[in-house]
């Protein structure tokens, strides 16, 4: 195996390892994300 393939495999393992916790939290029992705070208000359409 050349050094390029070893580096490529290490990069793939690193990316998959970092993505696993994010993928695992997508189940039905997980808590919903926190709603985003309103930062910009459209003052033109206020009545």
Secondary structure, 3 states (H helix, E strand, C coil): CCHHHHHHHHHHHHHHHHHHHHHHCCCCCCCCCCCCCCCCCCHHHCC
